[in-house]
Amino acid sequence: MLPSSRVSSVSQYAPSAAAVLAVFIWGASDFSGGFACKRGNAFVVTAFSHLCAFVLMLAVALAQHGAFPSRTGILWALAAGTVGGFSLAIFYRALAAGQMGLTAPVAALLGAAIPTLADIGMEGTPGRWTIGGFVLAIVAIWLITRPESTEENDGFRHPRGVATAALAGVGFAGFYLCIHQATGSSTWLATISRVGSFTSTSMAVLATRSRISLPSPSVAFAAIAGCLDVTGSALFIFANQHSRLDEAVVITSLYPAVTVLLARIVLKEHFSGWKFVGLLAALAAVPLISAG
């Protein structure tokens, strides 16, 4: 039997460990989802991936026998899933349309900044490190989104998908804020949230009259993305329930580093030196935002 001091130490680091693990899982999930959307409709891909995610997490929740959420918790989880699901669909579209290594950090920055600001509004004035983080984030976004010259002509072009990724980042912030209000087992909350996300993305499929079919590679990558995404969500919920909201959000928002690494290794993505500096600045800004 472990000594009480060691048990306390383990429980102290458990939220951070869960958040760090979510970084790797969410990063791989976004790469898989973006890759699936290169050959398939983003809403169809996301709807299918969330259906797979629901089946997986429901089985885990039933096996764990965790505390079922209250009615209020269910409503917050559904709201989180509805906003998060739609946002994830347009984020996948952004990843498929542009370079993953450039669009992912933009969504992560906004997704982390908005909940952190909300938490700061309740906790007090931000410290100097937090202010410095926001300044660095602004510089990072400018470097990532600034026009770049092309060899074909003397004109300039903006990275594709960045504006859509920014919109998705706002939606991710909504997911964080809504799920923060829900109480209950992290696996049950993740399961219920997927009901909301599947519903919202399915409605988008019907509204856009999208063809409900996917090529075999997209089906496989969508299923992988869904299972990884809901696992990361359960880990984030656990970290959020046992630590501050801004701490959990900021740590998990480092996931673009994994997406960038996979995009460079698998897709051989390349971008200019200034955009690489912007990427590094974006990743560095995330932990600084909540350091105060």
Order of alpha helices (4+ residues) and beta strands (2+ residues): alpha-alpha-alpha-alpha-alpha-beta-beta-alpha-alpha-alpha-alpha-alpha-alpha
